[in-house]
Structures are given as structure tokens and as C-alpha cells.
Amino acid sequence: MPAKAKIPEVNLDQVLEEVAKEKGVEKQSLVETIEAAILKAAQNTFGLNRELEARYNPEKGHVELFQFMTVVEDVTDPEREIAMGELQRLNLQVELQAEIGEALGFQIFWREEEKAQAEKQDAQFGDLLGIRQVRKTFGRIAAQTAKQVLLQRVRDAERDIIYNEYKSKKGELIRGIIRRFERGNNIVVDLGKTEAILSGREQTPRESYRPGERIVAYVKEVDREARGPIVVLSRSDPRLVEKLFEAEVPEIYEGIVRIVAVAREAGSRSKIAVTSRDADVDPVGACVGMKGSRVQAVVQELRGEKIDIVPYDRDPARYVIAAIQPAEVHKVIVDETGGRMEIVVPDEKLSLAIGRKGQNVRLASQLTDWKLDVISETKFRKMEEEAVEQMRAVPGLVDDLARNLYRVGFRALEEIAEASAEELAGIEGIGDVAAGEQLRDAASSTMDRLRDEQIRAIATRAEAPTERERMLCVSGIGHRTLTLLEDAGYRTLSAITREDADRLAIRTGLGMKKAANVKKNAEDFAAREREILAAARAQAKAGSADATA
């Protein structure tokens, strides 16, 4: 029977050289990794208390393991100490040249090729070392551990190399080839030196992708700690549009034209606002290009996505008018405190201004960072009549003055009641500061009277009040304040009472003093709501009895 062929021994030093060269990792780093792995496996196998050391021997091409024990008179720690008497009994003192307090090093032979040496060592002083039994399983454990740790170190090194190469590309465009689809509709993109991920949520709706197809994407993230590919791509990020224009328009790349803002609904429509630092360069024209060549190149790359290029203006009203295009705007009413604008358009242009499913006004709002309310001229006139009618409830406030107040931006009684006397005095038809103060006080008194009437109406009817009605019963909450509260997510009385006053002020834009008063008044009303409604009900009955008498 032929002898079994001997498997040739693998030269670890040669393997390390090849891995270091192929993966771009320093050989010394791999050596330290293997030493640490063997040492860790040895501690787990022989005991954590033992004093062990792993050293790589480049001449032999493997890791040598050593155990150190201190020579003492009386042993208190048998895993770290060895008695002088035992060395003398075994005739090892002279051979080892041992002295009290000296640390003796014993090589632990753990490889299969060192089996004969291990058996000789066990026979000579195996009882002193105390590793005879566990040594038999250590070779397999050490080899497996070293392999796993080395593979992990190589993977980590590769990730470090990729991260260092691509981290500077974050926020830039990158080209790749679609390789395959993975679970969750994720797409793996080949970038040449590594693979990137284009997740389902970063893909553009209505775009289709095929393996082998070239793709341009925005590098959204380069994450060293990410599970899977380090490079994260996006086709839906608004900054993709910005970078595509930067690549197509030299004036943007050179800094002459600047993209101020981008609003995008990926796959459907985008709006970009541009400005120029050179008066002779038209920013919109530069982005459009000769016969639309530049913008069409971007549209083609975005596979037909519509793009509106808007000239930026420092005047918020002019900026919004440009952003809402192609709709025609007749009037803009600005509420700087609430960060809102009312845009009045012709009745026949209302649908154009709003856009399909509200897209046009939504993108314009994102682009300008203003809350936009688009209304028709008919509705605007109706709102004006309703507001003027409410203002007429103030004693001495005639129709012409009410319309003047409305035209300069006072849309509700609470805005008049909260205005300064000096501000009101500057409006045509009021006169001086004393008249402004008188009007403000009259508006405040009228608000209180109307609120009392509303509370009586709620108290005398059978059905329970709505949350809006309850909130309007709170002193300091008029229709304007109610709108700001609802827009900020405070749609119930309890939502206001639970909120911190500072946070309420920040989220609504009411201001610290106003927000604190609203919260306090809301708490007072909530605590005394039954009592207030009961008193209003009794007052209404008494009034009815007096009228009957």
C-alpha cells in the first residue's frame, strides 16, 4: 500500500508577504494581528492567569508561544511560579541556570510539526508547566483563531483603504455600473475599486435600472462602520440636481453663478434658485444655455424630470413670485412674524399656481423657506369682507379705516389688539398715538366680548364643543394665533398645556411673552372649564328670564 503523501507545510511568511502586497496592508500589521490572535487563544485555552507571550519567527515562518514562570522558594501561584526545590529534584537547576526571583521562559510547542518536541518537553517538566492535557487541542484552536482574525484584519484594512480613498468624494457625483439587485430593492453599483449601494429609498420613483447599465449618482455618505458597502449613493437627493448643474455650467463651477437653494420631488419636478455675482452674467440664462442645451443635459440625466430655474431676489415677496411661476401673481401679503405669505392669483390661474396635487406651491415653499397660502381673488375678497365685518364690531372703527387696516396687513382683531400704539398711529385714518392706543384697547375689549359670547353659545347648546372652539375660548388665542398653533402641531388644548413655554414659542414663532401667556391662559381655562361654562349657562338663563319678564 503506497505511503500517504505528506501535505507540504505552508510558509506563513510567504503568505503574509503576498497578502500584504495584494491588499495594500503593511506586513508588520498582519504579524501583530496574528501574534495577538495566538496569544488570545492561548490565554483562553491555558488560562488567563498564565504569563504568556506570542512571537512571530520570520525565519521559521510561524508564531512561537512562550510561558514565563518565576522561580520561588514556596509556590503560592502554581500557574505563574515554580519552586526551586522542584527544579533541583528534576536536576533542572543547573541546566536552566535558575536563581530565586528569576523568570524562566518555556516554549510551548503547539504545532503539529512540533509534536515530538512537545512530547519531549512533557516528559522532562510537563508536570511543572501544567499544560500537558490542554496542549492537545490548542493547535487546532490557535490555527482557526489566527485564520479568522487574519481574514477580519484584511477585511478591515480593505475597508480602511476604500474609506480613505472615497471619503473625499462625499458630496460629489460619481459614475458606476449597475451590477446586481439585492433584497429590499437595493442596487449594488460597481465603482471600479469597490462596490456602492443605492438603496430603494434613494432611488428615483419611476426610474428603471438594468444590470450592466452605467449610472451617475450623488455620493451621500461614506461610512467606515456601515454594514455592507461603505459608499452610499443617491439618485433622489436634491443635491444631485445641484451637482449636475455644476458639471454642466462653467459659471457655477467658477463661482460666478451660485445655486442658492434646490427643492425637489425626485422623478417629477425640481426648482432651483440661482444668483450671479457678476451683473453682466444672467444666472438663469447661464443655466439654460444656448437653445436650452445645458438644462436639457441635466433633464436628460434625470430622465425627463422637469426643472424650473428661478432668479433669486433678496426681497422675499419678489423671490416668492418668481418661485411660484408659471402662475401669475396679483398680490402678496407678507406675515413676517409667522413666516407666511398669502399669494393672490386670478381665479383661472389658481390650479396652475397650486400645481398637480399641490406640487408647485409645495416646491416653491421649500425653495423659499416661507409658508405659502395660494388663494384666488374671489376668495381674497371674501376673506377681506369677513375680516372687515369683524373689525366693524369695534366701536368707532368705520368701514374705510377697517379696509385700510386690512390692506396694510391687519387681518384679525387680535393683530390690532397686539399692535403698538405707534404702529397704529402711522396708518391713514387713525391720527396720533393716543388714537392708536384707544383703538388697540377697543379691539382688545371687543375680543373679550366676542369670546364671552362664544362661551355662552357653547354652554347653552347640547353638543360638546370642538377642540378648535375650546382653544378659541382661551384668552389670547384668536384666529391668527390658532392658525400658528395648528401649523406647529398643537391642535388640542391639552397639547398646549403639556408643552414647555420656550418650546411652544420656538415652534410657533409666537414669541416668548406671547407663548407664555397662551400656555398660562390655556392652563387656567382647562382647569376651570366646567366652572366657566356653568357660569355662562347660568348667565344666559338669567338673561333669558329678564327678557321674558
Disulfide bonds with the S-S distance in Angstrom:
none
